[in-house]
């Protein structure tokens, strides 16, 4: 979801694979690899069943699918993690910090070209940072807002000064660097947020070629990529109307890799030449509550003001059953904002605090809050006649099964959920554009291995109306968030981050339902060179893999 997650020729009249089983033709007559002695270009096709991307602009996009398909192919960061989850230089060749922890010297990698042939310099880095700082661009501003000055010392050296030492300094470096000579036409926040670069000039391993909405996005290899030319000639993201058509395309060899559902696992595993890879993720699904305290909120104030209602729902949910029937077992129950794979900051409540599956305990909580009357329809109400009946907005393609199960669990304790099924765009509008016109919603986030700061930030008051989706506000949480940024002692920071997650668990602006354990299926007879990240349990479908994968 929201986090934030990553084809030059004239447009071609192509019928999408999702429509009739055909794939786009090769991109043109540029130099291309041969497949086993043939003259055919090496084309790698990734099948997707998802909504079309929301934006090509890395500053304004909020969908993970936009990062997957657009941004990660073009816009690179100063620093990244390797498969062992160690920091390594990306567009920064090296970096160092002063003794007081407040002045950073960044040595920009030399020899890097933008895909239009211009050279990357320190000026591009300074421009990218100032664009966010001076215009308070919301997607990245909170990560770098402590920067008080950034200057180009020379053509390939940047000096960056912060107001305080940064324990989460890598968050300052995980921000897209854009070309100044393309983006310098913008002057205001509105300009930057609405800017559209039709050629997607970047420094990444692939170059945008063309696309057809709801059908495909096509790239060709960047021959001058600083990290080495990719082994494939073309990368094509192919979109499908549903998972069944996508599976047919995989079986027919019309796509080379895709994610599969638990229900498809057995049939896909039986396909000749197809291999599967299971991997853990930092993507979690939450049942979120409308916590907005503003009078403009169109939510039911009961769900915001009476935390016993939210806690009672947690007691009512049979998480083992939910994961088995809604996810086919491919998920893990989560309790804290930081998923369990993101060590060392992940957190689990102790036995005395944990809310296990106990519907009777949920009923007791509701009765203690005054909801003692059970009407003929089975819905509880209080002495004022306020009923526990709430609207739930659910993205149908992602969370239908989970929502229907939880609707039943809620009914068992006297709470009614009126579910409206929507798509991702509609969900975003309901919350951000229509004064939060729902009481409950189902959505998801993807955390970071780099640092916990981003996922923790979504619960801060500062992000109400920004990246927050539940509009939660708690001064104690805010104070801890602002303090932990400067805690360079890791044990001290872990303690603060733990306390923050304890606050969220108690207040329940979210119920963390599960983190996804996904499965990829790919044609193992034809392809090799995948790189798993993280090395022990991660996905093979990363930008590092896409630049390295090759045809056997």
N, C-alpha and C positions, 0 to 999 in steps of 0.2 A: 504494500500500500504506500502511502504517503512518503515514506522516506526515500527517507529517503531516503537506489537500487538499482544495467548497462550492459544511402548506398550511393558520374559526372556526365552522363550521357543524356541525350534528349529522352523525354518520357516515351515509353513504349506501350503499345496497345497489347496488354497481356491479360489473359483470363486466369484468375487466381486458382491455385491448386484446390482451395476449399470449395470452389464452385464446380469444377469438372475434372479434377484429377490431373491437371497440367501444371507444370512449374514454369517460371519465367525463363526466357532464353538467356544464354551467356551475354555478358555485358559488352563485349566488343572485341576489337582486334589487338588489344594490348598484349605484351608478352605474357604468356601463361604457361604453367606447368602442364606436362602431359600425363595422362593416366595410363600406366603400363604400356608405354610406347605409342599411345594414340595421340591424336591432335586435339582431343577434347580438353577444355579447361577443367581444373579441379574445383568443383563447386560443393560446398558444404551447406546443407539445408537444415535449419532448426525449426521444428513445427511448434506452433503456439496456438492455444485456445485461450484467448484473453480479449479484453476490450482494447480498441485501438488507442495508441498513446495520446496523452493530453498535450504534450508540448515538446518541441525540439530545443527549447530554451532551458539550459541547466539551472538558471536562476529562478525560474517560475514554475517548472514542472514539479508535481508532487507525487507522481505515480512511479512505483518501482519498475513497471514495465517500460516506462520512458527511459529510465537509466539503462535498463538491459539492452534495449533496441537502439537507442540513439546515443546517449551521452557517453557511455563507457567506450564506445568505438572511436570517439573523437577527442573528448576533453580529459586530459590526464592531470594527476595530482603531483605535488612535490615529493610526497613519500607514500609508500604502500607497504603492505605486509607480504612476506613470502609464504610459501606453504607451511613453514614451521611457525608461522605467526610472529616472525621477527621483523622489525622495521628495516626497510631498505630504501635506498634512493630511487626515485622515479624521475621526475623532471628536475629534482634536486640531486646533484651528484654527491653532495655531502652537506652537513650542517653542524654548527656548534653553538654553545650558549655561554654567556658570561658567567662569572662566579656568583653574581646575585640572582641568576636565573631569569633575567628580564630583557636581555639583549641577545637576539639570535642572528647569526651570520649564515646565510644560505648561499651555497655555491651552485648556480644554475648549470645544468648539464649543457655542455657545448656540442655543437654539431647537430642539434635537433632542428628539423624544418617543419614549419606548418605545411599543410597539404597543398597550399598554393605556391610553395617554394620559398616563402619568406623565412628568415631565421628566427627562432625563439631566442629572446634575450631577457635580461633582468627587467627591462621596461614592461614586458608583457605580464610578469609576475606582479610588479608594483601596481599596474593598471587593474588587474583582476581583483586584487585585495582592496584597492581604493574604491572600486566600483561597489563592492559590498559594504565597506565601512561608511563611505560618504553618503550612500543612498539607503543604508539600512535594509539591504535586500534580505527578506525574512528567512530564506532557506538556509543561509550560512552566517547571518550576522551574529547570532548569539555565540557561535563558536569562535569568532575572531574579534568580538567587540572590545576585548581587553587590550587590543593593539592600539598603542598611542601614536606610533609613527612607523612608516615603512618607506625606505628610499633605495634607489639603485646606486650602489657605491661605484660600480663600474659596469661594463657591458654584461658581465656574468656573475655579479655579486649583489645580493640583496641584504640589507640590514633591517631587522624588524625588532621593535621595542614594545614591551607590554607594560601595563600598569602594575602587575603583580606577577610573581613566578607562576608558571603554569604546569601543574601536574598532568594535565590533559593536553600537553602541547601538540600531540599528534593530530588532535582535532583541528588545530589551526592549519595543518598542512594537508588535510584531506578536503580540499576545495578545488574545483575545476579551474584550470588556468586557460583563459581565452585570449585570442589574438587581439592586441590593441589596435592594429591597423584595420580590423574588421569591425570591432565593437565601439570604437571611439566616436561614432556618430551619436551615441547616447549621452544624455546629460542629466536626466532626472530618474527617480525610481520607476516611474511609469514607463519611461523610455526603455530602461533595462529589462523590466518585467515583460514588456510586449515585443521586444526585439526578435526578429526572425532572420537568421542567416540561411538562405536557401541552399548554400553549398556546404554548410556544416564544416567550416574550415577548422581543423584541429591538428593535434600532433599524434593521434592514435594510429594503430596498425591497419585500419581500414578506411576507405574513402567512400562517402555516400555517392550512389549512382542514381537510383530512382526508387519510386514506391507507388503502390496503388492502394488506396485506403481500404482497410479490412481484408486485404489480399496478401501483400508482401512488401518487404523493405529489402533493397538490394545494395550490397557493398562490393567493392573490388579491393584487392590487396594494395597496401601502400608500399610501393617499391622502394621508397626512400625512408622507411620507418627506422628510427634511430636504434630500436631494439632488434632489428633484423627483419627482413621481409617475411610475412606469414607464409606458411607452406601451402596454403590454399590460395586459389586465384579469386574466388568469389565466396561471399557469405550471404546467404539469403534467409531472412526470417519469413516464414510462411504462416499465415493466419488461417484458422479454421472456424467453421460455424459451430462445431461441437467436437467432443472427444472421440466419438465413434468414427467420424470421417478422418480425423487425425490418425487414429490407429490403422485404418485401412491404408492410408498413405505410407505409414511406416512399414507395414507388411509388404506393400508393393514396391518399396525402395524409392518412393518419391520424396521422402524426407530421410535424414540420416540420424537425427536425434530428437528426443522430445521427453517431457515429463509424462508419467502415467499415473493413474489413480489406483487405489488399492483394489478396486473391482476389476481392473484390467490386468493385474499383475500375472495371474496364472496363464491367461491366454497369450499375453505378450511373451512371457517366458518360454512358451512353447513354439514361438516363431523361429524358423530356421535362420541362423546367422545373427539373431538379435541377442544382445547381452544387456543385463540390467545392473544398475548401481544404486544401492540405497545409501542415503546420506542424511545426517542431521543438519538442522538449520537453526538460525536465530530468528526465524519468522514465526511470530505467534499470533493467535487469534484471541481477541478479547470480546466480551460482552460489556459494552460501555454504557454509561449512564449520563444523562444530561445534567451536568453539575453547574451550569451557568447561573450565576446569581443576579445577573442583570435583569431588570424588569422587562426587557425586550424578549427574553427567552419565552418560547412557546411550549416549553416542557412542563410536565406535571411537577409542581414543587415537592410533592411527597417523595418522589424518587430521589430528589436532591437532598432534602432536609432530614430524612429519617434513614440513617445508615443501617438501622436494624432490618429494613426491607431488603437492602442490597445484600447484607450478610445472610439473611434468611434464604435468599435465592441461592447463595453459594452452598449453604447446607443442603439444599434440596437437589442439587445437581449430582447425579451419579457419573462422575468423571470417567471411570473405567468403562462404563457402558457407552458413554458419549463418544469416547475415542474409538471404541470398537465398531460402533454402528455408523458413526458419522465420518470416520477417517479410516475405517478398515484396519485399525491398529497402528497405522503409520502416523503416530503423533505421541507427544509426551506431555503429561499434565505439568503445568507451570504455576508457580505461586508468586514470584517476584517479577518486577519489570525487566530484569536482566535474565534472559533464558539460561537454563542450566549449563549449556555448553560454553557460555562466555565466562570462563573462570579468569581470575579469582573473585569476581564481583557478584556472581550469581548467589542467590539466597533462597533458603527454604525455611519456613517457620518451624519452631520447635513443637514438640508434642502437645504442650500446654496451650499453645496459641493456634495451632492448625485447625481449620474447620474441615472436618471430614464429612463424608456422606451421612447425613443424619436429618431427614426431613422433620422428625419430631422436634429436634432442637430448633429448626427453622420456624416451626409453628409457635414454639414457646417465645421466641424472639418477637414475632409479630404480635402475639398477645401482650407481651410486656410493653410494646409500643402503643397499645390501645386498640388493636385491630382484632376484636374479640367476636364480633358478630359475623356469622357465616350465612349469607343470604341463600335464597332458593337456588340461585345459579352457581352456588359453591364458592362465590367470591367474598372475601373478607371486607369488612368496613369498620370504621370506628364510630364513636358516639355522635360525631358531627355528620355522619352519613358519607364520609369520604371513602370511596371504594378503591381497593387495590387492583385497578384496571389500567394498564399502560399500553402505549403504542410502541411497537418495535419495528425499526427500519432495518431490513436485512438484504444484503447483496445476494441475490438468488443463486448466481452461478458459483459462488464460493462457500456460502454458509447456510444454505437451505436446510440440509439434514440436521445440522447442529441446532439451528433455531427451532425446528419443529420438536426435537427431543426436549429442549429446554422449556418450550411452551408447555409440554406435558408435565415436566417436573414442577413448574410453577403452579400449575393447576392443582397438583397434589397438596400444596400448602395454602391454597386459597388465593392465589394471584393469577389474574388474567393477563395474557399478552395478546394484543391484536396485531398480528404480523402483516406488514406491507413489504412485498418483495420488490426490489429496485436493482438498478445496475450501479456501477461505481460512480459514474458521473452524477447520477441522481442523488446518491448518498452524500456526496460532497456538497451538492447544492442545498440539501435539506439542513445540513449543519452550518455551513459557512455563508450561504447566500440567503437563507430563508429563516433567520433568527432561531436556529436550532429547533426546527418544527418536528420534534419527536421526543420520546422519553428514554428510549433504549435503542441501541444500535449494535450491529455486529460488524467488526472490521478487523484490521490487522496491522502489525508493524514488523519491520525487520531491524534488529539491533545490529551492533557493530562488534567485531572482534578487536578493533583498534583501541577503543576506549568506551566506557559506559556513559560518558557525558551526554551524547546525543539522545539516547533513549530516555535518560533521566530528565532531560530538559523538557520533554513533552508535557510533564505535569507541573511545570512552573507557571506562576501567575503571568509572567512576561509573555508566555506563548498562548494565552487565551486570545482567540481570534487569529492566531498564527498557525503554528504546527500542531497545537493541542487539538484533539478531536472531542474531548469531553468537557473542556473549559473548566477544569478543576483548579482550585486555588486554596493554598494552605500556607500561611506565613512561616510556620515552622519548617515545612518542606523547602520553601524558597531559601531560607537562611542556611540550611544545610547544603543545598545545591551550590549556592554562591561560595560557601566556605570550602567545600571539597575540591573545587577547582585549583586552589592554591596549596593543597596538602601534598607535598612532594614525598612525604613518608607514606609508603603504600599501606602499611598496617593501619595508620591513622585514617587514611582515605577509605579503606575497606569498611572500617567501623562506621564512618559517616554515611557511606552508601548503603550499608545494611540498615541503619536507622531510617533512612529515606524509604526503603522498601517496606519496612515495618509500618511506617505511617500510611503508605498506600494500601497495604494489606488490611489495616484497620479501617480506613476510611472507605475503601471499596469504590473508587470512581470507575474502576475496571474490575471485572472478574477475569483473570487470566485463564482461558480455557485450555489451551494446549499450544505447544510449538510443533511445527510440521516436521515430519520425517519423510522426505520426498524420495521418489524413485525416478531415475532416468533410464530410458531404454535407447540403445543406439546400435547401429549396424557394425558389429565387431568384426565381420568378415572383410570390411572395406576400410575401416578407419583405425588409426592408432595415434599415439602421442599425446593422449589426454593427461592433464596434470591436475591431480586432486588438491583442493584447497578448502579448509586446512588438510594437511597431508593425511591425517589419521581417519577423519570422518566426514570430510567435506565433499562438495560437488565437483564433478569433472567438467561442468559447463561454466567456465569462467573465462574472462578475457585472456588470461594467460594460456588457457587451453586452446581457445579459438585461434590464437596466434601461432600455436605449436602443432595442432592436430594435422595429420597428413594422411594421404591415401596410401593404402598398402600396395 
